[in-house]
Amino acid sequence: MKGLTISQVARASKVNVETVKYYERRGLLAKPDRNESGYRMFPESAVDDVIFIKKAQSIGFTLNEIRHLLALFNQQDYYPSKEMYTFATAKVNEIEERIAQLESFKSLLEQVTLMPVQSLPLPKQECPVLTKIKEMR
């Protein structure tokens, strides 16, 4: 039986064996065949898949989004450009929302760091960070 063991896939894609197992459990990697000894034998393409997953994660895609992208990546003759446009538009909106949240959080932290040191420590009920978190819905 040809193929790569889980440790070979992990080593070639520079991840931990547990990462490969996790991706398999999450359905990002197809369940591999097993050899007579019971070892998983992944196709060589699993290395490319793991590398793709890690790169997609590093730029902010969720594993559910990556599952969809990976299916497109692995299809040779089908590319749903309209679907990808809709997906990209939604992701841009999500990123813009997240940037606004982070800017708001940064502003709050800057307010705290600009407080005169002599006014610190504040009582817990006056802490702007704790107050903001408590007010969030």
C-alpha positions in Angstrom: 0.0 0.0 0.0 1.4 3.4 -1.0 1.0 6.5 1.0 2.4 8.5 3.9 2.1 7.8 7.6 0.7 10.5 9.8 4.1 11.3 11.1 5.5 11.7 7.5 2.6 14.0 6.7 3.2 16.0 9.9 6.9 16.3 9.3 6.6 17.3 5.6 4.0 19.9 6.4 5.9 21.2 9.5 3.0 20.5 12.0 2.5 18.3 14.9 1.0 14.8 14.5 -1.9 16.0 16.7 -2.6 18.8 14.2 -3.1 16.2 11.4 -5.3 14.1 13.6 -7.4 17.2 14.5 -7.8 18.2 10.8 -8.9 14.6 10.0 -11.5 14.7 12.9 -12.8 18.1 11.7 -13.3 16.7 8.2 -10.6 18.8 6.5 -8.6 15.8 5.6 -10.3 12.7 4.2 -10.2 9.5 6.4 -7.1 7.7 5.0 -6.9 4.0 4.3 -5.1 1.9 6.8 -2.4 -0.6 6.1 -2.3 -4.2 7.4 -0.7 -2.9 10.6 -3.5 -0.4 11.1 -1.4 2.7 10.4 -3.1 5.5 8.5 -1.8 5.9 5.0 -2.4 9.3 3.7 -2.2 10.3 0.0 0.8 12.5 -0.8 -1.7 15.3 -1.5 -2.5 15.4 2.2 0.8 17.4 2.7 -0.4 20.1 0.3 -3.8 20.1 2.1 -2.2 20.6 5.5 0.0 23.4 4.2 -3.0 25.1 2.5 -5.0 24.8 5.8 -2.1 26.4 7.8 -1.7 29.2 5.4 -5.4 29.9 5.3 -5.5 29.9 9.1 -2.6 32.3 9.3 -4.5 34.9 7.3 -7.6 34.6 9.4 -9.9 32.0 7.8 -11.9 29.8 10.2 -11.7 26.0 9.8 -15.3 25.9 8.5 -14.3 28.4 5.8 -11.1 26.5 5.1 -13.1 23.3 4.6 -15.0 25.1 1.8 -11.9 26.7 0.3 -10.1 23.4 0.4 -12.8 21.7 -1.6 -12.5 24.4 -4.2 -8.7 24.1 -4.1 -8.8 20.4 -4.8 -11.3 20.5 -7.7 -9.6 20.6 -11.0 -12.3 21.7 -13.4 -14.8 23.7 -11.3 -14.5 27.2 -9.9 -17.7 29.0 -8.7 -16.5 32.5 -9.3 -19.9 34.1 -8.3 -19.8 32.1 -5.0 -16.3 33.1 -4.3 -17.2 36.8 -4.9 -20.0 36.5 -2.4 -17.7 34.8 0.1 -15.0 37.4 -0.4 -17.5 40.3 0.1 -18.8 38.7 3.3 -15.3 38.2 4.6 -14.3 41.8 3.8 -17.3 43.0 5.9 -16.4 40.6 8.7 -12.8 42.0 8.7 -14.0 45.6 8.7 -16.3 44.8 11.7 -13.4 43.2 13.5 -11.1 46.2 12.8 -13.7 48.5 14.2 -13.9 46.4 17.4 -10.1 46.3 17.7 -9.9 50.1 17.2 -12.5 50.6 19.9 -10.6 48.3 22.2 -7.3 50.1 21.5 -8.9 53.4 22.2 -10.2 52.1 25.5 -6.8 50.8 26.5 -5.1 54.1 25.5 -7.5 55.9 27.8 -6.4 53.7 30.6 -2.7 54.2 29.9 -3.1 58.0 29.8 -4.5 58.1 33.3 -2.2 59.8 35.7 -0.2 57.2 37.6 -1.1 58.9 40.9 -4.8 58.1 40.3 -4.0 54.4 40.3 -4.9 51.9 41.4 -8.6 52.4 40.7 -11.3 50.7 42.6 -12.6 47.7 40.5 -16.0 49.4 39.8 -14.2 52.3 38.2 -11.9 50.3 35.9 -12.8 51.4 32.4 -11.8 48.0 30.9 -13.9 46.0 33.3 -16.8 48.5 32.9 -16.6 48.2 29.1 -16.6 44.4 29.1 -19.5 44.3 31.5 -21.5 46.7 29.2 -20.9 44.6 26.1 -23.7 42.6 24.7 
